Amino acid sequence: MTDIRNAPVGVFDSGVGGLTVAREIMRNLPSEKIVYFGDTARVPYGSKSKETITRYSRQIIRFLMEQDVKAIVIACNTASAFALETVRHEFPLPIIGVIRAGAEVAAAGTRNKRVGVIGTEGTIGSGIHEELLHSLDPDIQVFGKACPLFCPLVEEGWTHDPLTREVASRYLKELQDKDIDTLILGCTHYPLLRSTIREIMGESVRLVNPAYETALELKRLLEKEDLCSRETREEEFPYRFYVSDLAEKFKQFANSILPYDVEMTQKIDIERYYSQPKEGGTDG
Ligand code: DGL
């Protein structure tokens, strides 16, 4: 009989960005296997509606459940903001997102109760950080700023380019004037711009990386649910990667940020999966 504790964790994102979350899970939970799905055919999520993102998330969760995952991490901030609350009641396995853990750390750490959040237009427009931070401490003031150009710049590999610095200075100017002491990097790609953001915001502003905080939340969840893997390091490669388009390009990006070589990425037809709340195998 197979032990569910040794099943993989499912991680999904709109594309490559969620690899920053997968990377933290690999580092902090080294005995866990991962099945990663990047929705490269339908990226970006940041400029799409809540209904669309919820529909996409359901399809991906159904695909991941077919891979027999024991829990799911929604690594995408936009999908966490728009879909987590809905889908976590629809499926029979634990599902977490990337927003709560970061908000908790920010709420506990801020001294002047002025917290900044940067993310996609969808994430910032959803107001989810404000909602969560206020539920943790009603005195916290939240300042959000959408930075839509950051994702393409990171994917272009321009993390340390003068152009990126210029774009970052413009976006962050507004937050510099707000006297925040904590800034949540509320998008999968932003931890890769950490040094540029730090340079602009200064050492006194604490940068919260939700990718890292989510890996720790996952660890606590698996412990609580008695789902921690019982296997020690496997001989076979413990990570599997799936995408909905352009598998080769994904592999190149993955190899540039992961400490492992991603040898194989498989392309699947995500539209095959049912997108409505109630069960049914596929849409077809
Ligand atoms: N992964 C998305 C997020 O964290 C950013 C990229 C996109 O817009 O799809 O919000």
Residues whose N, C-alpha, C, O or C-beta is under 5 A from the ligand:
A	BS01	DGL	D13 S14 G17 V43 P44 Y45 G46 S47 A75 C76 N77 T78 T120 C151 G186 C187 T188
